[in-house]
């Protein structure tokens, strides 16, 4: 039997029971499954053969569109030549070639890349890098980390510890100690703000208050998403990131940008650090690193961090006791090289910058709908927040995600906010199609 056949009858509820699905209402889903059986370009096909436009590029990771043959060919060629090499004390040429290519689009202070397998692993790696750096400098008293309310930094225990989204941590109480939170930057007083809000830079002074309360010399690093993505596209106020950088410099604190969503052209520049003109000390990435084709993440460390950690170890000794069996996997590196080549050849980062105005204009056309509470956006990334059902936050958003799917569009909702982030290959007609599906869905509430 052709396992790719599409008849709905093959997907009876009991045939789906074996997989415990992530971030999913399993019982609801398995009673009315939404399955993707094919993907190409800007589109997905469900189990009924219906075509849907992908409004959030998978999970913000398929920046160059689905089904890129160049990536598949590169992975195949790599796999038949060398399918695996241990990353501990050995390696393979493709990993070094990929790291070199990646550093070419990173800001200048970043010439060293550590490979992981996901954004969650990248966060845990960045936590360890920060600890190792301060220890190498004799600053072992820096045991605190700062994050933000409404932050999302993955689902490994380090990321859960940094999480400011209550549902991601309330079931998992055994987390890292010594985590303190700054306030998030969204305000009821500034709705429907396009780009960076004018007000709110002073919220960065929460970090200064933590320095005064706990001692700046006890804080190792501050973790922020330049644009808080998974919580619903919270764009930083003008001057906010600059103020964080200033406070970190004053107290010797590392600034970590979680660019798992904002990296690789999403904001019209290779990374958000370049978009906003603020340089962190560590950048985490994943998602669009391989165009979503193979799981992979990476952490870029400044030259200062790499040289301090490696230089502190004895000659011929391991400097950083960390890594994964699949760090820099040959197939993932081949996919990454092919992906970066597509970005370069097709000028997708510049294309995102050029398409941003049209995209945001289209999203803001939804402002007239009574159900819409707020619109936020920058680059090729927007949040469409709806009014919640009274006393039931998140229930309406979950229902709307399902309705939108059957109305011809796939989009990720977090709570009552849709996160719209189409592939960077999107034409104006694709954006119109996405917004039309939203209008039909949000008008029927």
Secondary structure, 3 states (H helix, E strand, C coil): CCCCCCCHHHHCHHHHCCCCCCCCCHHHHHHCCCCEEEEEECEEEECCCCEEEECCHHHHCCCCCECCHHHHHHHHHHHHHCCCCCCCCCCCHHHHHHHHHHHCCCCCCEEEEEEECCHHHHHHHHHHHHHHHHHHCCCCCCCEEEEECCCCCCCCHHHHHHCCCHHHCCCCCCCCCCEEEECCCCCCCCCCCECCCCCCHHHHHHHHHHHHHHHHHHEEEEEECCEECCCCCEECCCCHHHHHHHHHHHHCCEEEEECCCCCCCCCCCCCHHHHHCCCCCEEEECHHHHCCCCCCEEEEEEHHHHHHHHHHCCCCCCCCCCCCCCCCCHHHHHHHHHHHHHHHHCCHHHHHHHHHHHHHHHHHHHHHCCCEEEEEEECCEEEEEECCECCECCHHHHHHHHHHHHCCEECEEECCEEEECCCCCCCHHHHHHHHHHHHHHHHCC
